[in-house]
Amino acid sequence: MDEVFDKVDAFIMKHQRSGTRRIKIMPGKGTGAIKKELLRYLKLGGYPSQPETMDNGKKNPGVLIVFLDE
């Protein structure tokens, strides 16, 4: 799992340096184990997140929007 979080961290840092305010991370639905750990990791890093809202107004639990500017 550490390798995954290293990749997530690099992805976040790359986009923060470029001034991006929001990113999408797609942990998928599956059993929810990866998403649970990802949410814990983001919270520890101080990155708020929420499920993506689709055009039809429904939440997409397999995609997280991570806010880098808060």
C-alpha distances in whole Angstrom, upper triangle without the diagonal:
4,5,5,6,9,10,11,12,14,15,17,18,20,21,23,25,26,27,25,26,23,20,19,15,15,12,15,17,16,15,14,11,8,12,12,9,10,13,13,11,14,16,16,16,19,19,21,20,21,21,23,27,28,32,33,32,30,26,23,20,18,18,18,20,19,22,22,26,26
4,5,5,6,9,10,10,12,14,15,16,18,20,21,22,24,26,24,25,23,20,20,16,17,15,18,20,19,19,17,14,11,14,14,11,11,14,13,11,14,16,14,15,18,18,20,20,22,23,25,28,30,34,35,34,32,28,25,23,20,20,19,21,19,22,21,25,25
4,5,5,6,9,10,11,12,14,15,17,19,20,21,23,25,23,24,22,19,19,15,16,14,17,20,19,19,18,15,12,15,16,13,12,16,16,13,15,18,17,16,20,19,22,21,23,23,25,28,30,33,35,34,32,28,25,23,20,20,19,21,19,22,21,25,26
4,5,5,6,9,10,11,12,14,15,17,18,20,22,23,21,22,19,16,15,12,12,11,14,16,16,17,15,13,10,12,13,10,9,13,13,11,13,16,16,15,18,17,19,18,20,20,21,25,26,29,31,30,28,24,21,19,16,16,16,17,16,19,19,23,23
4,5,5,6,8,10,10,12,14,15,16,18,20,21,19,20,18,15,15,12,13,12,15,18,18,18,16,14,10,12,13,9,8,11,11,8,10,13,12,11,15,14,16,16,18,19,20,24,26,29,31,30,28,24,22,19,17,16,15,16,14,17,16,20,20
4,5,5,6,9,10,11,12,14,15,17,19,20,19,20,19,16,16,14,15,15,18,21,21,22,19,17,14,15,16,13,11,15,14,11,12,15,14,13,16,15,18,18,21,22,23,27,28,31,34,32,31,27,25,23,20,19,18,18,16,18,17,20,21
4,5,5,6,9,10,10,12,14,15,17,19,17,18,17,14,14,11,13,13,16,19,20,21,19,17,14,15,17,14,12,15,16,12,13,17,16,14,17,16,18,17,20,20,21,24,26,29,31,30,29,25,22,21,18,17,16,17,15,17,16,20,21
4,5,5,6,9,10,11,12,14,16,17,15,16,14,11,11,8,11,11,14,17,18,19,17,16,12,12,14,12,9,12,13,10,9,13,13,11,14,12,14,14,16,17,18,21,23,26,28,27,26,22,20,18,16,14,12,13,11,14,13,17,18
4,5,5,6,9,10,10,12,14,15,14,15,14,12,13,11,14,14,18,21,22,23,20,18,15,15,16,13,11,13,13,10,9,13,12,9,12,11,14,15,18,19,20,24,25,28,31,29,28,25,22,21,19,17,15,15,12,14,12,15,17
4,5,5,6,9,10,11,12,14,14,15,15,13,14,12,15,16,19,23,24,25,22,21,17,18,19,17,14,16,17,13,13,16,16,13,15,14,17,17,20,21,21,25,26,29,32,31,30,26,24,23,21,18,17,16,14,15,13,16,18
4,6,5,6,9,10,11,13,11,13,12,9,10,9,12,14,17,20,22,24,21,20,17,16,18,16,13,15,17,14,12,16,16,13,15,13,16,15,17,18,18,22,23,25,28,27,26,23,21,20,18,15,14,13,11,13,11,15,17
4,5,5,6,9,10,11,9,10,9,8,10,10,13,15,18,21,23,24,21,21,17,16,18,16,13,14,15,12,10,13,14,10,12,10,12,13,16,17,17,21,22,25,28,26,26,22,21,20,18,15,13,12,9,10,8,11,13
4,5,5,6,9,10,10,11,12,11,13,13,17,18,22,25,26,28,25,24,20,20,21,19,16,17,18,14,13,16,15,12,13,12,15,16,19,21,21,24,26,28,31,30,29,26,24,24,22,19,17,15,12,12,9,12,14
4,6,5,7,9,9,12,12,11,13,14,17,19,22,25,27,29,26,25,22,21,23,21,18,19,20,17,15,19,19,15,16,15,17,18,20,22,21,24,25,27,31,30,29,27,25,24,22,19,17,16,14,14,11,14,17
4,5,5,6,5,8,8,8,11,12,16,18,21,24,26,28,25,25,22,20,22,21,17,18,20,17,15,18,18,15,15,13,15,15,18,19,18,21,22,24,28,26,26,24,22,22,21,17,15,13,11,11,8,11,14
4,5,5,6,7,9,10,13,14,18,20,23,26,28,30,27,26,23,21,23,21,18,18,20,17,14,16,17,13,13,11,14,15,18,20,20,22,24,26,29,28,28,25,24,24,23,19,17,14,11,10,7,8,11
4,5,8,10,12,13,16,17,21,23,26,29,31,33,30,29,26,25,26,24,21,22,23,20,17,20,20,16,16,15,18,19,22,24,23,26,27,29,32,31,31,29,27,27,26,22,20,18,15,14,10,11,15
4,6,9,11,12,15,17,20,23,26,29,31,33,30,30,27,25,27,26,22,23,25,22,19,22,22,18,19,17,19,19,22,23,22,24,25,27,30,29,30,28,26,27,25,22,20,17,15,14,11,12,16
4,6,9,11,15,17,21,23,26,29,31,33,30,30,27,25,27,26,22,22,24,21,18,20,21,18,17,15,17,17,20,22,20,22,24,25,29,27,28,26,25,26,25,21,19,16,14,12,9,9,12
4,6,7,11,14,17,20,22,25,28,30,27,27,24,22,24,23,20,20,22,20,16,19,20,17,16,13,14,15,17,18,17,19,20,22,25,24,25,22,21,22,21,17,15,12,11,9,7,8,12
4,7,11,13,17,19,22,24,27,29,26,26,23,21,23,22,19,18,20,18,15,17,18,15,14,11,11,12,14,16,15,17,19,20,23,22,22,20,20,20,20,16,14,10,8,6,5,5,9
4,7,10,13,16,18,21,24,25,22,23,20,18,20,20,16,15,18,17,13,15,17,15,14,10,10,9,11,12,11,14,16,17,20,19,19,17,16,17,16,13,10,7,6,5,6,8,10
4,7,10,13,15,18,21,23,20,21,18,15,18,18,14,14,17,15,12,15,17,15,14,11,11,9,11,12,10,13,15,17,20,19,19,16,15,15,14,10,8,6,5,7,8,11,13
4,6,10,12,14,17,20,17,18,15,13,16,16,12,13,16,15,13,15,18,16,16,12,12,9,10,9,8,11,13,15,18,17,16,14,11,12,10,7,6,5,6,9,11,14,15
4,6,9,12,15,16,14,15,11,10,13,13,9,11,14,13,11,14,16,15,16,12,12,10,10,10,10,13,15,18,20,19,17,14,12,11,9,6,5,7,7,11,12,16,17
4,5,9,11,14,12,13,10,9,12,13,10,12,15,14,13,16,19,18,19,15,15,12,12,10,10,13,14,17,19,18,16,13,10,9,6,4,6,9,11,14,16,19,20
4,7,9,10,8,9,6,6,9,10,8,10,13,13,13,15,17,17,18,16,16,13,12,11,12,15,16,20,21,20,18,14,11,9,6,6,8,11,12,16,18,21,22
4,6,9,8,10,8,7,11,13,11,13,16,16,16,18,21,21,22,19,18,15,14,11,12,15,15,18,19,19,16,13,9,8,4,6,9,13,15,18,21,24,24
4,6,6,9,9,8,11,13,12,13,16,17,17,19,22,22,23,20,19,16,14,11,13,15,15,19,19,18,15,12,9,7,5,8,11,15,17,20,23,26,26
4,5,8,8,9,11,13,13,15,17,18,19,21,23,24,25,23,22,19,17,15,16,19,19,23,22,22,19,16,13,10,8,12,14,18,20,23,26,29,29
4,6,8,9,10,12,13,14,16,17,19,20,22,23,25,23,22,19,18,16,18,21,22,25,25,24,20,17,15,12,11,14,16,19,21,24,27,30,29
4,6,5,6,9,10,10,12,14,15,16,18,20,21,19,18,16,15,13,16,18,20,23,23,22,19,15,13,10,9,12,13,16,17,21,23,26,26
4,6,5,6,9,10,11,12,14,16,17,19,20,19,19,17,17,16,18,21,23,27,27,25,22,19,17,13,12,14,14,18,18,22,23,27,26
4,5,5,6,9,10,10,12,14,15,16,18,17,17,15,15,14,17,20,22,25,26,25,22,18,16,12,11,12,12,15,15,19,20,24,24
4,5,5,6,9,10,10,12,14,15,16,14,14,11,12,11,13,17,19,22,23,21,19,15,13,9,8,9,9,12,13,16,18,21,21
4,5,5,6,9,10,11,12,14,15,14,14,12,13,13,16,19,21,25,25,23,20,17,15,12,11,12,11,15,14,17,19,22,21
4,5,5,6,9,10,11,12,14,14,14,13,14,15,18,21,23,27,28,26,23,20,18,14,14,14,13,15,14,17,18,22,21
4,5,5,6,8,10,11,12,11,12,10,12,13,15,19,21,25,26,24,22,18,16,13,12,11,10,12,11,14,15,18,18
4,5,5,6,9,10,10,9,9,8,9,11,14,17,20,24,25,22,20,16,15,12,12,12,9,11,10,12,14,17,16
4,6,5,6,9,10,10,11,11,13,14,18,21,24,27,28,26,24,20,19,16,16,15,13,14,13,15,16,19,17
4,5,5,6,9,9,11,11,14,16,18,22,24,28,29,27,25,21,20,17,16,15,13,14,12,14,14,17,16
4,5,5,6,5,7,8,11,13,16,19,22,25,27,24,23,19,18,16,16,14,11,11,8,10,10,13,13
4,5,5,6,7,8,11,14,17,20,23,27,28,25,24,20,20,17,18,16,13,13,10,11,12,14,12
4,5,8,10,12,15,18,21,24,27,30,31,29,27,24,23,20,20,19,16,16,13,14,13,16,14
4,6,9,11,15,18,20,23,26,29,31,28,27,24,23,21,20,18,15,15,11,11,10,13,12
4,6,10,13,17,19,21,25,28,29,27,26,22,22,20,21,18,15,14,10,10,9,10,9
4,6,10,13,15,18,21,24,26,23,23,19,19,17,18,15,11,10,6,6,6,9,7
4,7,11,13,15,19,21,23,20,20,16,16,15,16,14,10,8,6,6,8,9,8
4,7,9,12,15,18,20,17,16,13,13,12,12,10,6,5,4,6,9,11,10
4,6,9,12,15,17,14,13,9,10,9,11,8,6,5,7,9,12,14,13
4,6,9,13,14,11,10,6,6,5,7,6,5,6,9,11,15,17,17
4,6,10,11,10,8,6,5,7,8,6,6,6,9,12,15,17,17
4,7,8,6,6,5,6,9,11,9,9,9,13,14,18,19,19
4,5,5,6,6,7,10,11,10,12,11,15,17,20,22,22
4,5,7,9,10,14,15,14,15,14,18,19,22,23,24
4,6,9,10,14,16,15,17,17,20,22,25,26,26
4,7,9,13,15,14,15,15,18,19,23,24,24
4,7,9,12,12,13,14,18,19,23,24,24
4,6,9,9,10,11,14,17,20,22,21
4,5,6,8,10,14,16,20,22,22
4,6,7,10,13,16,19,22,22
4,7,10,13,16,19,22,22
4,7,10,13,16,19,19
4,6,10,12,15,16
4,7,10,12,13
4,6,9,10
4,6,6
4,6
4
